[in-house]
Amino acid sequence: ARATGSFDRRFRQLAKVSLMIIDDFGLKPLRSPHDEDFHDLIAERYERVSTMLTSNLDFTEWGDVFPANRMLGVATIDRLRHGAYRLILEGESFRAPRPLPESLKNTIAKGAKNTHS
């Protein structure tokens, strides 16, 4: 959005969305200026509209998402935590690998070379 000159307009749109869902928060660390943009967006939305985050990180690890500016991370996380509900889901991943169908197993077995003598 910055490259096309539409950042301010896009920021205002995102700030007003009634429910923003951020999936996989913390999958990658935020670097400057993205950490500042994220903080500004959360601060603008703070106590006005709803934001939902999903993360595989333990809550105590959220600060690691802001390696370049820990204070900015603390301020952002403080806003996210205030008045928040926290749900912890446990169990096996829904993305667990599925067993190969028999037809595919047979194709793989026929095409495989025997490396044992």
C-alpha positions as CSV (number, residue, x, y, z in Angstrom):
1,A,0.0,0.0,0.0
2,R,2.9,2.4,0.7
3,A,4.4,1.6,-2.7
4,T,1.2,2.5,-4.5
5,G,0.4,5.5,-2.3
6,S,-2.7,4.0,-0.8
7,F,-1.5,3.3,2.7
8,D,-3.4,6.0,4.5
9,R,-6.7,5.1,2.8
10,R,-6.1,1.4,3.5
11,F,-5.2,2.0,7.1
12,R,-8.4,4.0,7.7
13,Q,-10.4,1.1,6.2
14,L,-8.7,-1.5,8.4
15,A,-9.1,0.7,11.5
16,K,-12.9,0.8,11.0
17,V,-13.6,-2.9,10.2
18,S,-15.9,-4.1,13.0
19,L,-14.1,-7.4,13.5
20,M,-10.5,-7.9,12.3
21,I,-9.2,-11.5,12.5
22,I,-5.4,-11.8,12.5
23,D,-4.5,-15.5,11.9
24,D,-1.1,-17.0,12.9
25,F,0.1,-13.9,14.8
26,G,3.8,-14.2,15.5
27,L,4.5,-16.7,12.7
28,K,7.3,-14.3,11.7
29,P,8.8,-11.6,13.7
30,L,7.7,-8.0,12.8
31,R,10.5,-5.7,11.5
32,S,10.4,-2.0,11.1
33,P,8.3,-0.3,9.8
34,H,5.8,-3.2,10.0
35,D,6.0,-3.4,13.7
36,E,5.1,0.3,13.9
37,D,2.3,0.0,11.4
38,F,0.8,-3.0,13.4
39,H,1.0,-1.1,16.6
40,D,-0.6,2.0,15.1
41,L,-3.4,-0.1,13.7
42,I,-4.0,-1.9,17.0
43,A,-3.9,1.5,18.9
44,E,-6.4,3.0,16.5
45,R,-8.8,0.1,16.9
46,Y,-8.3,-0.1,20.7
47,E,-11.6,0.0,22.6
48,R,-13.5,1.0,19.4
49,V,-13.8,-2.2,17.4
50,S,-13.0,-5.9,17.9
51,T,-9.8,-7.7,17.0
52,M,-9.2,-11.4,17.2
53,L,-5.8,-13.1,17.0
54,T,-4.9,-16.7,16.6
55,S,-1.4,-17.8,17.4
56,N,0.5,-21.0,18.0
57,L,2.8,-19.0,20.4
58,D,2.3,-19.2,24.1
59,F,1.1,-15.8,25.4
60,T,4.5,-15.3,27.1
61,E,6.2,-15.5,23.7
62,W,4.2,-12.7,22.1
63,G,6.8,-10.1,22.9
64,D,9.3,-12.0,20.7
65,V,7.3,-10.9,17.7
66,F,8.8,-7.4,18.2
67,P,12.5,-8.1,18.3
68,A,13.5,-4.6,17.0
69,N,11.5,-2.6,19.5
70,R,10.5,-4.4,22.7
71,M,8.8,-1.3,24.2
72,L,6.6,-1.1,21.1
73,G,5.7,-4.7,21.6
74,V,4.8,-4.2,25.2
75,A,2.5,-1.3,24.3
76,T,0.8,-3.3,21.5
77,I,0.3,-6.4,23.5
78,D,-1.0,-4.3,26.4
79,R,-3.7,-3.0,24.2
80,L,-4.5,-6.4,22.8
81,R,-4.7,-7.9,26.3
82,H,-6.9,-5.2,27.9
83,G,-10.5,-6.5,28.1
84,A,-9.6,-9.6,26.0
85,Y,-10.9,-13.1,26.3
86,R,-8.3,-15.8,26.0
87,L,-9.1,-19.3,24.7
88,I,-6.6,-22.1,24.7
89,L,-7.3,-24.9,22.4
90,E,-5.6,-28.2,22.9
91,G,-5.5,-31.4,20.9
92,E,-4.2,-32.7,17.7
93,S,-3.8,-30.5,14.7
94,F,-6.6,-30.4,12.1
95,R,-3.8,-30.5,9.5
96,A,-2.6,-33.9,10.5
97,P,-1.5,-35.9,7.5
98,R,-4.0,-38.2,6.0
99,P,-3.1,-41.8,5.0
100,L,-2.5,-42.3,1.3
101,P,-5.3,-43.9,-0.7
102,E,-4.6,-47.6,-1.6
103,S,-4.5,-46.8,-5.3
104,L,-1.7,-44.2,-4.7
105,K,0.2,-46.5,-2.4
106,N,0.2,-49.2,-5.2
107,T,1.4,-46.7,-7.8
108,I,4.2,-45.6,-5.5
109,A,5.2,-49.2,-4.6
110,K,5.3,-50.2,-8.3
111,G,7.4,-47.2,-9.3
112,A,9.9,-47.6,-6.4
113,K,13.2,-49.3,-7.1
114,N,14.4,-52.0,-4.8
115,T,17.6,-50.8,-3.3
116,H,18.1,-53.9,-1.1
117,S,20.0,-56.9,-2.6
